[in-house]
Amino acid sequence: MSGYKVEQRRLTLRGREFHFVSYEGQLANPARQQPATVPTWFLMNAGKRWAVMPHQPGQEPDELDRLLTQWLEVYVFC
């Protein structure tokens, strides 16, 4: 059983709300030619998810919000 704790963040930027969820990394699966992945923050929207950045447990909320906001400015509001 995994000890990973899923985290969630909601940010409001330019009048829109964004929902981010962290997902646990996965081990590599050579049989399916899938590489290992690290824990990652994903943007959730309309039943889909987009990888944003690596998840670092214990990261300060203000720093996390700053990084997620920067990502939104580059990839959503560009």
N, C-alpha and C positions, 0 to 999 in steps of 0.2 A: 504494500500500500504506500502510495506517495505521500510525502509530507509537504507538497507544494500547496501554497495558499493563493487562490485566485484573488486578484485585486481588480477594482473597478474605479474609474474616474469619469466624472462628467464635467465638461467645460462649456461655457457659453462664450462664443466669440462672434462678433459682428451680427448679433441678434439670433444666432443659430446655436442649438445645443448639440454637443458631440459626446458620444459614449465610447469609452475605451475600456477594454478588458484584457487582462494579462492571461496568457496561456502557458502551460508548462512545456518545456522543450521535449523533444522526442529522441530516442536512441536511433542510430542508423539502422537501416534494414537493407543489407546488401542483396538479399533475394529480390527485392523490388527496386533496387538501385535508388534508394532514398537515403540522402545524407542525414546526419544528426542535425538537430536544430536546438537553439538555445531558447530559454524562456523569453517570450516576446509580448509586447503591447500590440494590440490590434484595435483599429477603428471599426466599430460596428455600425452598420446602416442597412436597412431594408433586407435583413436576413443574410447579409454578406459581411465578410470581414477582410480588412486590408492590414498587412503587416506594417507597423510603424517604426519600432525600435526595440532593442533588447530590453527586457525587464530586469531591473536590479532591485531585489527585495530590500526594504529598509531605506529606500531613497527618500529624501526630504520631499514632502508634498509640494512646496513652492518651486523647488528645482524641477520636479516632474512636470508640473503644470507649465512651467516656462518652456521645457523641451517639447511637450506635446503641442503647445501653442506655436512654437517655431515650425514644427512639422506641418501643422494646419496651414500656416501662412505660405509655405513653400508648395505643398502638394494639393491643397484645396482652393486656396485663394490666389493662386499665381496668375 
